[in-house]
Amino acid sequence: MRYARHIFQLGIKELLSLARDPVLLFLILYSFTFSVYTPSKSAVMDVVNASIAVVDEDNSPISRKIRDSFLPPLFLRPAVLPFSDINRAMNEGEYTFIVDIPPKFQHDLTKGATPTIEVITDATAMSQAGRGPSYIQNIIMNEVRQFRAYRGQPQERPLVRLVTRARFNPNMQQGWFVAINQIINNISVLAIFLTGAAVLREREHGTIEHLLVMPLRPAELMFSKIWANGLVVILAAMASMYLVVKGAIGVPVAGSMRLFLGGLIVYLFSVTALGIMLATVVRSMPQFGLLAFPVFIAMSLLSGGQTPLESMPAWLQRVMQFVPSTHFVSFSQAVLFRNASPAMVWPSVTKMFLIGCAYTVYTLSRFRKMLAAIQ
């Protein structure tokens, strides 16, 4: 009980020190608000509210039906453009897409011919120009198939038909995935930087010498930093999930938030120990930043959140199994996206806990050596 009381009181000291650091407070606030909301709304490659015009040289029922089929939220209301204004409109950047329906389009369809519709794209709008033509093609082909079926004409049926059903994200909104991935990445970076800064802040301010003359053990100092900074990350992450992800962005989280909280606690047990371990290698905050950023970038890119783990080389997949973020990404995606139960994710939680135990034992040994060198 005496050790637990020491750890609790030292943790309160860590929280008070953090409360007096405006830079770290701003970093926490920014990481779980603007850093989550802005990428989910702006860094999305989907076609949203694309400007489109239709040059209807046929003016038939099927051409008007095609024009009316370009609907929000993919496209803005289609504008009707004369053929002579195509070059001017594209040069001035008025529209991202212009669909040119040729004369006698319906007549050729009725005769069984295959007329050609030209889609002109402004390639300077890179994100929408890449995906928009395929959407336009699918919309036009769907209307043509319905027209031919109504006319009783034979349909060309493919040998293989792909039917896609999205259960938890029916409209495939990329912003939903971006928001969750930002939360996962920000949890990792803050857990590493807050615990590392807590160690280095005391070394730079000279307060660690005051702690060494007290009847305290290195384990008490280390675990106080782990629980205090871990608590800050937990509160900030859960507040961001409810207020930013579910509230401001409107992501319908499919799984249990309690289960996600339990896995988050286990993950922070390991990743905060990693932050302290990195802090024992360097002597100043600039050095810590130079060391921690490559570690975080490798964790972010190779853990499965940005790139599927299965697409990496086999040896790299085996190496990343010893990194806790790999299992946390798998756990978070299963719980938040697919509504996984505890029976489905317990292997990932167990691996995070075992890795955290290994990290803690090694970090404690390095932390003792660092304190011994200071003495």
C-alpha positions as a LaTeX table, in Angstrom:
\begin{tabular}{lrrr}
\hline
Residue & $x$ (\AA) & $y$ (\AA) & $z$ (\AA) \\
\hline
Met1 & 0.00 & 0.00 & 0.00 \\
Arg2 & 2.90 & 2.36 & 0.68 \\
Tyr3 & 4.24 & 1.81 & $-2.84$ \\
Ala4 & 0.78 & 2.33 & $-4.33$ \\
Arg5 & 0.42 & 5.57 & $-2.38$ \\
His6 & 3.80 & 6.77 & $-3.66$ \\
Ile7 & 2.85 & 5.95 & $-7.26$ \\
Phe8 & $-0.48$ & 7.76 & $-6.87$ \\
Gln9 & 1.05 & 10.89 & $-5.33$ \\
Leu10 & 3.84 & 11.03 & $-7.91$ \\
Gly11 & 1.22 & 10.66 & $-10.63$ \\
Ile12 & $-0.65$ & 13.66 & $-9.23$ \\
Lys13 & 2.62 & 15.59 & $-9.43$ \\
Glu14 & 2.93 & 14.59 & $-13.09$ \\
Leu15 & $-0.59$ & 15.83 & $-13.80$ \\
Leu16 & 0.14 & 19.17 & $-12.13$ \\
Ser17 & 3.35 & 19.54 & $-14.12$ \\
Leu18 & 1.49 & 18.80 & $-17.33$ \\
Ala19 & $-1.20$ & 21.34 & $-16.43$ \\
Arg20 & 1.50 & 24.03 & $-16.21$ \\
Asp21 & 2.91 & 23.20 & $-19.66$ \\
Pro22 & 0.89 & 25.18 & $-22.26$ \\
Val23 & 2.76 & 23.67 & $-25.22$ \\
Leu24 & 1.84 & 20.08 & $-24.32$ \\
Leu25 & $-1.72$ & 21.11 & $-23.48$ \\
Phe26 & $-2.06$ & 22.71 & $-26.91$ \\
Leu27 & $-0.58$ & 19.59 & $-28.52$ \\
Ile28 & $-3.16$ & 17.39 & $-26.78$ \\
Leu29 & $-6.04$ & 19.69 & $-27.73$ \\
Tyr30 & $-4.93$ & 19.96 & $-31.35$ \\
Ser31 & $-4.21$ & 16.24 & $-31.76$ \\
Phe32 & $-7.71$ & 15.16 & $-30.76$ \\
Thr33 & $-9.73$ & 17.96 & $-32.38$ \\
Phe34 & $-8.40$ & 19.69 & $-35.50$ \\
Ser35 & $-5.97$ & 16.87 & $-36.32$ \\
Val36 & $-8.91$ & 14.46 & $-36.45$ \\
Tyr37 & $-11.60$ & 16.66 & $-38.00$ \\
Thr38 & $-9.58$ & 18.36 & $-40.75$ \\
Pro39 & $-8.14$ & 15.24 & $-42.49$ \\
Ser40 & $-11.47$ & 13.44 & $-42.37$ \\
Lys41 & $-13.16$ & 16.34 & $-44.15$ \\
Ser42 & $-10.46$ & 17.58 & $-46.52$ \\
Ala43 & $-8.03$ & 14.72 & $-47.22$ \\
Val44 & $-10.70$ & 12.56 & $-48.86$ \\
Met45 & $-10.29$ & 11.28 & $-52.42$ \\
Asp46 & $-13.98$ & 10.51 & $-53.01$ \\
Val47 & $-16.07$ & 12.38 & $-55.57$ \\
Val48 & $-18.19$ & 14.88 & $-53.63$ \\
Asn49 & $-20.19$ & 17.76 & $-55.14$ \\
Ala50 & $-18.32$ & 17.59 & $-58.44$ \\
Ser51 & $-19.37$ & 20.21 & $-60.99$ \\
Ile52 & $-20.73$ & 18.66 & $-64.17$ \\
Ala53 & $-22.34$ & 19.86 & $-67.42$ \\
Val54 & $-24.21$ & 17.93 & $-70.09$ \\
Val55 & $-24.09$ & 18.73 & $-73.81$ \\
Asp56 & $-27.33$ & 17.14 & $-75.02$ \\
Glu57 & $-27.15$ & 16.99 & $-78.81$ \\
Asp58 & $-29.90$ & 14.37 & $-78.97$ \\
Asn59 & $-32.55$ & 15.88 & $-76.64$ \\
Ser60 & $-34.34$ & 12.54 & $-76.38$ \\
Pro61 & $-36.01$ & 10.88 & $-73.37$ \\
Ile62 & $-32.96$ & 8.69 & $-72.71$ \\
Ser63 & $-30.53$ & 11.62 & $-72.93$ \\
Arg64 & $-32.63$ & 13.66 & $-70.51$ \\
Lys65 & $-32.82$ & 10.67 & $-68.18$ \\
Ile66 & $-29.03$ & 10.37 & $-68.22$ \\
Arg67 & $-28.71$ & 14.07 & $-67.45$ \\
Asp68 & $-31.09$ & 13.81 & $-64.50$ \\
Ser69 & $-29.28$ & 10.77 & $-63.08$ \\
Phe70 & $-26.25$ & 12.77 & $-61.91$ \\
Leu71 & $-27.37$ & 13.37 & $-58.35$ \\
Pro72 & $-25.89$ & 14.66 & $-55.07$ \\
Pro73 & $-23.79$ & 14.02 & $-53.11$ \\
Leu74 & $-21.53$ & 12.83 & $-55.95$ \\
Phe75 & $-22.38$ & 15.66 & $-58.36$ \\
Leu76 & $-23.87$ & 19.11 & $-58.29$ \\
Arg77 & $-26.98$ & 19.80 & $-60.32$ \\
Pro78 & $-25.97$ & 19.24 & $-63.98$ \\
Ala79 & $-25.80$ & 22.34 & $-66.16$ \\
Val80 & $-26.99$ & 22.28 & $-69.78$ \\
Leu81 & $-24.21$ & 23.46 & $-72.08$ \\
Pro82 & $-24.23$ & 24.06 & $-75.87$ \\
Phe83 & $-21.63$ & 22.22 & $-77.92$ \\
Ser84 & $-19.86$ & 25.44 & $-78.93$ \\
Asp85 & $-19.06$ & 26.33 & $-75.29$ \\
Ile86 & $-17.18$ & 23.14 & $-74.37$ \\
Asn87 & $-13.66$ & 24.49 & $-74.95$ \\
Arg88 & $-14.39$ & 27.81 & $-73.25$ \\
Ala89 & $-15.93$ & 26.15 & $-70.18$ \\
Met90 & $-13.04$ & 23.73 & $-69.77$ \\
Asn91 & $-10.40$ & 26.41 & $-70.29$ \\
Glu92 & $-12.02$ & 28.61 & $-67.65$ \\
Gly93 & $-12.42$ & 25.70 & $-65.24$ \\
Glu94 & $-16.17$ & 26.07 & $-64.84$ \\
Tyr95 & $-16.83$ & 22.32 & $-64.68$ \\
Thr96 & $-14.84$ & 19.27 & $-63.67$ \\
Phe97 & $-16.76$ & 17.00 & $-66.06$ \\
Ile98 & $-18.61$ & 17.61 & $-69.33$ \\
Val99 & $-20.69$ & 14.79 & $-70.79$ \\
Asp100 & $-21.31$ & 15.08 & $-74.55$ \\
Ile101 & $-24.29$ & 13.00 & $-75.73$ \\
Pro102 & $-24.11$ & 12.71 & $-79.55$ \\
Pro103 & $-27.01$ & 13.28 & $-81.99$ \\
Lys104 & $-29.32$ & 10.33 & $-82.72$ \\
Phe105 & $-28.21$ & 8.64 & $-79.51$ \\
Gln106 & $-31.60$ & 7.09 & $-78.73$ \\
His107 & $-32.12$ & 6.19 & $-82.41$ \\
Asp108 & $-28.85$ & 4.27 & $-82.47$ \\
Leu109 & $-29.72$ & 2.46 & $-79.23$ \\
Thr110 & $-33.07$ & 1.46 & $-80.64$ \\
Lys111 & $-31.39$ & 0.02 & $-83.77$ \\
Gly112 & $-29.03$ & $-2.04$ & $-81.59$ \\
Ala113 & $-25.96$ & 0.05 & $-82.33$ \\
Thr114 & $-23.41$ & 1.16 & $-79.72$ \\
Pro115 & $-23.12$ & 4.96 & $-79.81$ \\
Thr116 & $-20.29$ & 6.70 & $-77.99$ \\
Ile117 & $-20.70$ & 9.30 & $-75.25$ \\
Glu118 & $-17.68$ & 11.54 & $-74.68$ \\
Val119 & $-16.70$ & 12.46 & $-71.12$ \\
Ile120 & $-14.35$ & 15.44 & $-70.91$ \\
Thr121 & $-12.48$ & 15.74 & $-67.61$ \\
Asp122 & $-10.52$ & 18.58 & $-66.03$ \\
Ala123 & $-7.42$ & 16.69 & $-64.85$ \\
Thr124 & $-6.26$ & 19.58 & $-62.66$ \\
Ala125 & $-8.89$ & 18.47 & $-60.12$ \\
Met126 & $-6.80$ & 15.38 & $-59.46$ \\
Ser127 & $-8.75$ & 13.66 & $-56.69$ \\
Gln128 & $-12.12$ & 13.89 & $-58.45$ \\
Ala129 & $-10.78$ & 13.43 & $-61.98$ \\
Gly130 & $-9.32$ & 10.07 & $-61.02$ \\
Arg131 & $-12.55$ & 8.48 & $-59.81$ \\
Gly132 & $-15.25$ & 10.57 & $-61.44$ \\
Pro133 & $-15.17$ & 9.06 & $-64.97$ \\
Ser134 & $-15.79$ & 5.55 & $-63.62$ \\
Tyr135 & $-18.81$ & 6.83 & $-61.65$ \\
Ile136 & $-20.14$ & 8.58 & $-64.75$ \\
Gln137 & $-19.63$ & 5.45 & $-66.84$ \\
Asn138 & $-21.53$ & 3.30 & $-64.34$ \\
Ile139 & $-24.41$ & 5.79 & $-64.19$ \\
Ile140 & $-24.71$ & 5.96 & $-68.00$ \\
Met141 & $-24.45$ & 2.20 & $-68.45$ \\
Asn142 & $-27.14$ & 1.65 & $-65.83$ \\
Glu143 & $-29.54$ & 3.99 & $-67.64$ \\
Val144 & $-28.76$ & 2.37 & $-71.00$ \\
Arg145 & $-29.43$ & $-1.11$ & $-69.61$ \\
Gln146 & $-32.77$ & 0.00 & $-68.22$ \\
Phe147 & $-33.68$ & 1.60 & $-71.55$ \\
Arg148 & $-32.85$ & $-1.54$ & $-73.53$ \\
Ala149 & $-34.70$ & $-3.74$ & $-71.05$ \\
Tyr150 & $-37.78$ & $-1.51$ & $-71.38$ \\
Arg151 & $-37.55$ & $-1.78$ & $-75.17$ \\
Gly152 & $-37.29$ & $-5.55$ & $-74.96$ \\
Gln153 & $-33.83$ & $-5.63$ & $-76.52$ \\
Pro154 & $-31.43$ & $-8.47$ & $-75.62$ \\
Gln155 & $-28.98$ & $-7.66$ & $-72.83$ \\
Glu156 & $-25.31$ & $-8.48$ & $-72.80$ \\
Arg157 & $-24.84$ & $-10.33$ & $-69.54$ \\
Pro158 & $-21.32$ & $-10.88$ & $-68.18$ \\
Leu159 & $-20.18$ & $-14.36$ & $-67.23$ \\
Val160 & $-19.20$ & $-13.14$ & $-63.76$ \\
Arg161 & $-21.11$ & $-10.48$ & $-61.86$ \\
Leu162 & $-19.63$ & $-8.82$ & $-58.80$ \\
Val163 & $-22.13$ & $-7.74$ & $-56.16$ \\
Thr164 & $-20.64$ & $-5.61$ & $-53.36$ \\
Arg165 & $-22.47$ & $-5.10$ & $-50.08$ \\
Ala166 & $-20.95$ & $-2.79$ & $-47.47$ \\
Arg167 & $-22.36$ & $-3.51$ & $-44.05$ \\
Phe168 & $-20.94$ & $-0.86$ & $-41.74$ \\
Asn169 & $-20.13$ & 1.86 & $-44.29$ \\
Pro170 & $-22.73$ & 1.50 & $-47.08$ \\
Asn171 & $-21.67$ & 4.63 & $-48.99$ \\
Met172 & $-17.93$ & 3.89 & $-48.65$ \\
Gln173 & $-17.25$ & 7.29 & $-47.11$ \\
Gln174 & $-13.50$ & 7.52 & $-46.81$ \\
Gly175 & $-13.70$ & 10.23 & $-44.16$ \\
Trp176 & $-15.06$ & 7.71 & $-41.65$ \\
Phe177 & $-11.95$ & 5.57 & $-41.95$ \\
Val178 & $-9.65$ & 8.60 & $-41.91$ \\
Ala179 & $-11.13$ & 9.86 & $-38.63$ \\
Ile180 & $-10.67$ & 6.53 & $-36.83$ \\
Asn181 & $-7.12$ & 6.12 & $-38.16$ \\
Gln182 & $-6.25$ & 9.63 & $-37.00$ \\
Ile183 & $-7.44$ & 8.78 & $-33.50$ \\
Ile184 & $-5.29$ & 5.63 & $-33.47$ \\
Asn185 & $-2.20$ & 7.47 & $-34.71$ \\
Asn186 & $-2.63$ & 10.37 & $-32.30$ \\
Ile187 & $-2.99$ & 8.00 & $-29.36$ \\
Ser188 & 0.37 & 6.46 & $-30.23$ \\
Val189 & 2.24 & 9.72 & $-30.78$ \\
Leu190 & 0.90 & 11.40 & $-27.65$ \\
Ala191 & 1.54 & 8.39 & $-25.42$ \\
Ile192 & 5.15 & 8.30 & $-26.58$ \\
Phe193 & 5.78 & 12.03 & $-26.41$ \\
Leu194 & 4.04 & 12.73 & $-23.11$ \\
Thr195 & 5.86 & 10.02 & $-21.16$ \\
Gly196 & 9.18 & 10.82 & $-22.82$ \\
Ala197 & 8.72 & 14.52 & $-22.13$ \\
Ala198 & 7.87 & 13.77 & $-18.49$ \\
Val199 & 11.23 & 12.06 & $-18.01$ \\
Leu200 & 13.30 & 14.60 & $-19.91$ \\
Arg201 & 11.52 & 17.57 & $-18.37$ \\
Glu202 & 12.68 & 16.49 & $-14.90$ \\
Arg203 & 16.23 & 15.92 & $-16.16$ \\
Glu204 & 16.41 & 19.35 & $-17.80$ \\
His205 & 14.82 & 21.17 & $-14.84$ \\
Gly206 & 16.92 & 19.31 & $-12.28$ \\
Thr207 & 13.94 & 18.05 & $-10.28$ \\
Ile208 & 14.92 & 14.43 & $-10.75$ \\
Glu209 & 17.79 & 14.92 & $-8.29$ \\
His210 & 15.25 & 16.00 & $-5.67$ \\
Leu211 & 13.32 & 12.79 & $-6.23$ \\
Leu212 & 16.45 & 10.66 & $-5.91$ \\
Val213 & 17.12 & 11.83 & $-2.33$ \\
Met214 & 13.64 & 10.67 & $-1.32$ \\
Pro215 & 12.88 & 7.06 & $-0.29$ \\
Leu216 & 11.47 & 6.24 & $-3.70$ \\
Arg217 & 12.13 & 3.32 & $-6.00$ \\
Pro218 & 12.74 & 3.63 & $-9.75$ \\
Ala219 & 9.67 & 1.49 & $-10.39$ \\
Glu220 & 7.51 & 3.98 & $-8.47$ \\
Leu221 & 8.84 & 6.87 & $-10.54$ \\
Met222 & 8.28 & 5.02 & $-13.82$ \\
Phe223 & 4.79 & 3.69 & $-13.09$ \\
Ser224 & 3.63 & 7.09 & $-11.85$ \\
Lys225 & 4.51 & 8.58 & $-15.22$ \\
Ile226 & 2.81 & 5.71 & $-17.02$ \\
Trp227 & $-0.55$ & 5.97 & $-15.25$ \\
Ala228 & $-0.68$ & 9.78 & $-15.17$ \\
Asn229 & 0.12 & 10.36 & $-18.82$ \\
Gly230 & $-1.90$ & 7.31 & $-19.86$ \\
Leu231 & $-4.92$ & 8.76 & $-18.06$ \\
Val232 & $-4.56$ & 12.03 & $-19.96$ \\
Val233 & $-4.44$ & 10.19 & $-23.29$ \\
Ile234 & $-7.46$ & 8.05 & $-22.36$ \\
Leu235 & $-9.58$ & 11.06 & $-21.40$ \\
Ala236 & $-8.57$ & 13.00 & $-24.50$ \\
Ala237 & $-9.10$ & 10.05 & $-26.85$ \\
Met238 & $-12.53$ & 9.11 & $-25.47$ \\
Ala239 & $-13.66$ & 12.75 & $-25.51$ \\
Ser240 & $-12.52$ & 12.99 & $-29.14$ \\
Met241 & $-14.39$ & 9.78 & $-30.04$ \\
Tyr242 & $-17.67$ & 11.12 & $-28.63$ \\
Leu243 & $-17.41$ & 14.83 & $-29.46$ \\
Val244 & $-15.41$ & 14.90 & $-32.71$ \\
Val245 & $-15.75$ & 11.49 & $-34.39$ \\
Lys246 & $-19.33$ & 10.67 & $-33.44$ \\
Gly247 & $-20.55$ & 14.24 & $-32.92$ \\
Ala248 & $-18.92$ & 16.66 & $-35.35$ \\
Ile249 & $-18.02$ & 14.20 & $-38.12$ \\
Gly250 & $-21.00$ & 11.89 & $-37.63$ \\
Val251 & $-19.21$ & 8.52 & $-37.81$ \\
Pro252 & $-21.55$ & 5.75 & $-36.57$ \\
Val253 & $-19.24$ & 3.65 & $-34.42$ \\
Ala254 & $-20.44$ & 0.07 & $-34.76$ \\
Gly255 & $-18.74$ & $-1.55$ & $-31.76$ \\
Ser256 & $-18.69$ & $-1.19$ & $-27.99$ \\
Met257 & $-16.92$ & 1.88 & $-26.65$ \\
Arg258 & $-16.32$ & 0.06 & $-23.34$ \\
Leu259 & $-14.48$ & $-2.72$ & $-25.15$ \\
Phe260 & $-12.44$ & $-0.14$ & $-27.05$ \\
Leu261 & $-11.60$ & 1.58 & $-23.75$ \\
Gly262 & $-10.39$ & $-1.71$ & $-22.26$ \\
Gly263 & $-8.13$ & $-2.40$ & $-25.23$ \\
Leu264 & $-6.87$ & 1.20 & $-25.14$ \\
Ile265 & $-5.78$ & 0.81 & $-21.51$ \\
Val266 & $-3.82$ & $-2.33$ & $-22.36$ \\
Tyr267 & $-2.21$ & $-0.64$ & $-25.37$ \\
Leu268 & $-1.17$ & 2.41 & $-23.36$ \\
Phe269 & 0.49 & 0.10 & $-20.84$ \\
Ser270 & 2.95 & $-0.92$ & $-23.56$ \\
Val271 & 3.33 & 2.24 & $-25.64$ \\
Thr272 & 3.96 & 4.53 & $-22.65$ \\
Ala273 & 6.75 & 2.18 & $-21.56$ \\
Leu274 & 8.17 & 2.58 & $-25.06$ \\
Gly275 & 8.16 & 6.36 & $-24.64$ \\
Ile276 & 10.10 & 6.13 & $-21.37$ \\
Met277 & 12.55 & 3.69 & $-22.93$ \\
Leu278 & 13.29 & 6.15 & $-25.76$ \\
Ala279 & 13.75 & 8.93 & $-23.22$ \\
Thr280 & 16.43 & 6.93 & $-21.40$ \\
Val281 & 18.52 & 6.78 & $-24.58$ \\
Val282 & 18.80 & 10.57 & $-25.12$ \\
Arg283 & 19.61 & 13.55 & $-22.92$ \\
Ser284 & 17.43 & 16.39 & $-24.26$ \\
Met285 & 14.05 & 17.04 & $-25.84$ \\
Pro286 & 15.46 & 17.85 & $-29.32$ \\
Gln287 & 17.28 & 14.53 & $-29.33$ \\
Phe288 & 14.13 & 12.78 & $-28.14$ \\
Gly289 & 12.13 & 14.31 & $-30.98$ \\
Leu290 & 14.69 & 13.20 & $-33.55$ \\
Leu291 & 14.53 & 9.65 & $-32.17$ \\
Ala292 & 10.80 & 9.39 & $-31.46$ \\
Phe293 & 9.52 & 10.69 & $-34.79$ \\
Pro294 & 11.11 & 7.94 & $-36.94$ \\
Val295 & 9.84 & 5.35 & $-34.46$ \\
Phe296 & 6.31 & 6.75 & $-34.63$ \\
Ile297 & 6.36 & 7.02 & $-38.44$ \\
Ala298 & 7.45 & 3.39 & $-38.73$ \\
Met299 & 4.71 & 2.33 & $-36.33$ \\
Ser300 & 2.10 & 4.34 & $-38.22$ \\
Leu301 & 3.05 & 3.17 & $-41.71$ \\
Leu302 & 3.76 & $-0.48$ & $-40.96$ \\
Ser303 & 1.09 & $-1.34$ & $-38.38$ \\
Gly304 & $-1.71$ & $-1.94$ & $-40.86$ \\
Gly305 & $-3.58$ & 1.34 & $-40.54$ \\
Gln306 & $-2.15$ & 3.02 & $-43.65$ \\
Thr307 & $-1.15$ & $-0.10$ & $-45.63$ \\
Pro308 & $-2.61$ & $-3.60$ & $-45.17$ \\
Leu309 & $-0.23$ & $-5.82$ & $-43.26$ \\
Glu310 & $-0.74$ & $-8.64$ & $-45.77$ \\
Ser311 & 0.77 & $-6.55$ & $-48.59$ \\
Met312 & 4.12 & $-6.26$ & $-46.79$ \\
Pro313 & 7.02 & $-8.73$ & $-47.10$ \\
Ala314 & 6.72 & $-11.82$ & $-44.92$ \\
Trp315 & 9.79 & $-10.96$ & $-42.83$ \\
Leu316 & 8.44 & $-7.47$ & $-42.14$ \\
Gln317 & 5.09 & $-8.90$ & $-41.06$ \\
Arg318 & 6.89 & $-11.10$ & $-38.53$ \\
Val319 & 8.92 & $-8.18$ & $-37.21$ \\
Met320 & 5.82 & $-6.00$ & $-36.78$ \\
Gln321 & 4.22 & $-8.67$ & $-34.60$ \\
Phe322 & 6.52 & $-7.45$ & $-31.81$ \\
Val323 & 5.21 & $-3.88$ & $-32.10$ \\
Pro324 & 2.07 & $-3.17$ & $-29.99$ \\
Ser325 & 0.56 & $-0.75$ & $-32.50$ \\
Thr326 & 0.11 & $-3.60$ & $-35.00$ \\
His327 & $-2.24$ & $-5.42$ & $-32.64$ \\
Phe328 & $-3.94$ & $-2.20$ & $-31.51$ \\
Val329 & $-4.79$ & $-1.27$ & $-35.10$ \\
Ser330 & $-6.25$ & $-4.73$ & $-35.68$ \\
Phe331 & $-8.18$ & $-4.52$ & $-32.40$ \\
Ser332 & $-9.53$ & $-1.00$ & $-33.03$ \\
Gln333 & $-10.65$ & $-1.72$ & $-36.59$ \\
Ala334 & $-12.38$ & $-4.93$ & $-35.50$ \\
Val335 & $-14.23$ & $-3.24$ & $-32.62$ \\
Leu336 & $-15.06$ & 0.16 & $-34.12$ \\
Phe337 & $-15.72$ & $-0.92$ & $-37.72$ \\
Arg338 & $-16.99$ & $-4.51$ & $-37.46$ \\
Asn339 & $-18.60$ & $-4.63$ & $-34.00$ \\
Ala340 & $-16.31$ & $-7.44$ & $-32.83$ \\
Ser341 & $-17.00$ & $-9.13$ & $-29.51$ \\
Pro342 & $-14.40$ & $-9.78$ & $-26.75$ \\
Ala343 & $-14.16$ & $-13.41$ & $-27.88$ \\
Met344 & $-12.99$ & $-12.20$ & $-31.31$ \\
Val345 & $-10.33$ & $-9.71$ & $-30.18$ \\
Trp346 & $-8.85$ & $-11.36$ & $-27.10$ \\
Pro347 & $-5.78$ & $-12.61$ & $-29.05$ \\
Ser348 & $-4.84$ & $-9.03$ & $-29.99$ \\
Val349 & $-5.38$ & $-7.80$ & $-26.43$ \\
Thr350 & $-3.30$ & $-10.67$ & $-25.03$ \\
Lys351 & $-0.44$ & $-9.93$ & $-27.42$ \\
Met352 & $-0.53$ & $-6.24$ & $-26.49$ \\
Phe353 & $-0.36$ & $-7.14$ & $-22.81$ \\
Leu354 & 2.57 & $-9.55$ & $-23.25$ \\
Ile355 & 4.48 & $-7.04$ & $-25.38$ \\
Gly356 & 3.75 & $-4.39$ & $-22.75$ \\
Cys357 & 5.17 & $-6.64$ & $-20.01$ \\
Ala358 & 8.35 & $-7.19$ & $-22.02$ \\
Tyr359 & 8.69 & $-3.48$ & $-22.76$ \\
Thr360 & 8.10 & $-2.59$ & $-19.10$ \\
Val361 & 10.76 & $-4.98$ & $-17.79$ \\
Tyr362 & 13.36 & $-3.72$ & $-20.27$ \\
Thr363 & 12.40 & $-0.08$ & $-19.75$ \\
Leu364 & 12.64 & $-0.45$ & $-15.97$ \\
Ser365 & 16.17 & $-1.81$ & $-16.27$ \\
Arg366 & 17.22 & 1.11 & $-18.48$ \\
Phe367 & 15.45 & 3.58 & $-16.20$ \\
Arg368 & 17.42 & 2.25 & $-13.22$ \\
Lys369 & 20.68 & 2.61 & $-15.13$ \\
Met370 & 19.79 & 6.19 & $-16.04$ \\
Leu371 & 19.04 & 7.09 & $-12.44$ \\
Ala372 & 22.22 & 5.38 & $-11.27$ \\
Ala373 & 24.24 & 7.43 & $-13.77$ \\
Ile374 & 22.67 & 10.64 & $-12.47$ \\
Gln375 & 23.52 & 9.74 & $-8.88$ \\
\hline
\end{tabular}
